[in-house]
Amino acid sequence: MMSFTEDKGAIKSMIELSDTWEEADKIINEFTPCRNTNEKLFYLYGMFDVSILASFDESDTKIENDYKAVLSAIVNQKWR
């Protein structure tokens, strides 16, 4: 099993090549130390050149929606 610190490039590729955001989320859960949605979102910000427009809404629903949107955009980027 590969660890988080061993190969970030491989983790990034597996996320990009996922078919769905759910599949990519499983990769993040398995190969990174990120466990809550906020950590996962900031992991994606650091790993990929992505961002979400700032909002005053800091609710769990907003964070969850942002995470799904960013992950979906990364996964769908390969088809462009």
MODELLER restraints for C-alpha pairs under 7 A, 6 or more apart:
rsr = mdl.restraints
at = mdl.atoms
rsr.add(forms.Gaussian(group=physical.xy_distance, feature=features.Distance(at['CA:3:A'], at['CA:31:A']), mean=6.18, stdev=0.5))
rsr.add(forms.Gaussian(group=physical.xy_distance, feature=features.Distance(at['CA:4:A'], at['CA:31:A']), mean=5.54, stdev=0.5))
rsr.add(forms.Gaussian(group=physical.xy_distance, feature=features.Distance(at['CA:4:A'], at['CA:32:A']), mean=5.09, stdev=0.5))
rsr.add(forms.Gaussian(group=physical.xy_distance, feature=features.Distance(at['CA:15:A'], at['CA:24:A']), mean=4.84, stdev=0.5))
rsr.add(forms.Gaussian(group=physical.xy_distance, feature=features.Distance(at['CA:15:A'], at['CA:27:A']), mean=6.68, stdev=0.5))
rsr.add(forms.Gaussian(group=physical.xy_distance, feature=features.Distance(at['CA:15:A'], at['CA:75:A']), mean=6.85, stdev=0.5))
rsr.add(forms.Gaussian(group=physical.xy_distance, feature=features.Distance(at['CA:16:A'], at['CA:74:A']), mean=5.99, stdev=0.5))
rsr.add(forms.Gaussian(group=physical.xy_distance, feature=features.Distance(at['CA:16:A'], at['CA:75:A']), mean=5.07, stdev=0.5))
rsr.add(forms.Gaussian(group=physical.xy_distance, feature=features.Distance(at['CA:17:A'], at['CA:75:A']), mean=6.52, stdev=0.5))
rsr.add(forms.Gaussian(group=physical.xy_distance, feature=features.Distance(at['CA:18:A'], at['CA:24:A']), mean=5.44, stdev=0.5))
rsr.add(forms.Gaussian(group=physical.xy_distance, feature=features.Distance(at['CA:18:A'], at['CA:75:A']), mean=5.99, stdev=0.5))
rsr.add(forms.Gaussian(group=physical.xy_distance, feature=features.Distance(at['CA:19:A'], at['CA:75:A']), mean=6.58, stdev=0.5))
rsr.add(forms.Gaussian(group=physical.xy_distance, feature=features.Distance(at['CA:20:A'], at['CA:72:A']), mean=6.87, stdev=0.5))
rsr.add(forms.Gaussian(group=physical.xy_distance, feature=features.Distance(at['CA:20:A'], at['CA:75:A']), mean=6.42, stdev=0.5))
rsr.add(forms.Gaussian(group=physical.xy_distance, feature=features.Distance(at['CA:21:A'], at['CA:68:A']), mean=6.67, stdev=0.5))
rsr.add(forms.Gaussian(group=physical.xy_distance, feature=features.Distance(at['CA:21:A'], at['CA:71:A']), mean=5.46, stdev=0.5))
rsr.add(forms.Gaussian(group=physical.xy_distance, feature=features.Distance(at['CA:21:A'], at['CA:72:A']), mean=5.06, stdev=0.5))
rsr.add(forms.Gaussian(group=physical.xy_distance, feature=features.Distance(at['CA:21:A'], at['CA:75:A']), mean=6.49, stdev=0.5))
rsr.add(forms.Gaussian(group=physical.xy_distance, feature=features.Distance(at['CA:29:A'], at['CA:35:A']), mean=6.57, stdev=0.5))
rsr.add(forms.Gaussian(group=physical.xy_distance, feature=features.Distance(at['CA:34:A'], at['CA:40:A']), mean=5.44, stdev=0.5))
rsr.add(forms.Gaussian(group=physical.xy_distance, feature=features.Distance(at['CA:37:A'], at['CA:63:A']), mean=6.99, stdev=0.5))
rsr.add(forms.Gaussian(group=physical.xy_distance, feature=features.Distance(at['CA:37:A'], at['CA:64:A']), mean=6.30, stdev=0.5))
rsr.add(forms.Gaussian(group=physical.xy_distance, feature=features.Distance(at['CA:37:A'], at['CA:67:A']), mean=6.90, stdev=0.5))
rsr.add(forms.Gaussian(group=physical.xy_distance, feature=features.Distance(at['CA:38:A'], at['CA:63:A']), mean=6.56, stdev=0.5))
rsr.add(forms.Gaussian(group=physical.xy_distance, feature=features.Distance(at['CA:41:A'], at['CA:67:A']), mean=5.33, stdev=0.5))
rsr.add(forms.Gaussian(group=physical.xy_distance, feature=features.Distance(at['CA:45:A'], at['CA:51:A']), mean=6.23, stdev=0.5))
